[in-house]
């Protein structure tokens, strides 16, 4: 059915990644009706990158940022979603995700497998302007959704304002303006009672 | 909460488009478990554009193709999804979608409203290399999903092989190679009984 092995591998990959539509995240979609999946989350981030790229802390190649965001969660097809406030899950996350990247990007022809695997590694390492901006959006989006859904996920997991501020401070490395926005959203959420203040002494 | 009216409008837009996650298409996702929504469809197309851009019939600016695909279905937030084989729906589609584009892209600051509105108009007019390639992917993806789900949507709506070939021949304008792939998938689907042959005399 395929006129080349290359095209066959590309289509195999594009069918395999359809599974991202079934990986549920902790965040609810903005109307609060259900949990968001990885595919729609990645679409939302890609459009956020396009609309908000003027706020990147350093000049970024927008196409690279978007490609990175489109594939950044594909490893969860095998490794599952790890909630941002699940410390135990984070300990084994990297090993599980490395194996997943090997298998999933490995479906592509070698040159593209290398390209997308490298983009995923770059996102994870978070050491380039593109990766820092992509990571900032990946942190900001759940804050927007949580604010919109009156802190649904924060409340469910008993996460405090201090924890949210601490867990998301990396946004500042990708964009000072978006970190100011994130802090304003978090403070407003706390003021409205969507998010508890830390009760530890 | 926002440090500028510009940022406030951008975030309003980015929250509004979350509604695309609730617009259901006719296609099922690849495992056949449920209908696909516009947000995950657009994500899938954006990644298809990145992986398959070597097959574009003319040189394309990949970032423009991807931006176009990320926003091409936003008008359905107001106008709803029109099934590709619904001729009556197609008669009113353009007017409904124009009004939707006016409202939804109009949430953005004027410069970006103009940019994304123009990208959507360009996609609809299908007269540039980028729009032709984007449209080809938008046609190919449901064929891939229908083939994968044993013709679920085709069978449900009683669409014949001849109708599918006719309705999708525009793929050839965006990519000769992807049109050959689409035809091979359609012939294979018919041979497997996923799609009926035309019974008209």
Interface residues (C-beta under 8 A of the other chain):
Chain A: X1 X2 X3 X7 X10 X11 X13 X14 X15 X17 X18 X19 X20 X21 X22 X29 X30 X31 X33 X36 X37 X39 X40 X42 X43 X44 X46 X47 X48 X50 X51 X52 X55 X62 X63 X66 X67 X70 X71 X108 X112 X144 X145 X148 X177 X180 X181 X184 X185 X188
Chain B: X1 X2 X3 X7 X10 X11 X13 X14 X15 X17 X18 X19 X20 X21 X22 X29 X30 X31 X33 X36 X37 X39 X40 X42 X43 X44 X46 X47 X48 X50 X51 X52 X55 X62 X63 X66 X67 X70 X71 X108 X112 X144 X145 X148 X177 X180 X181 X184 X185 X188
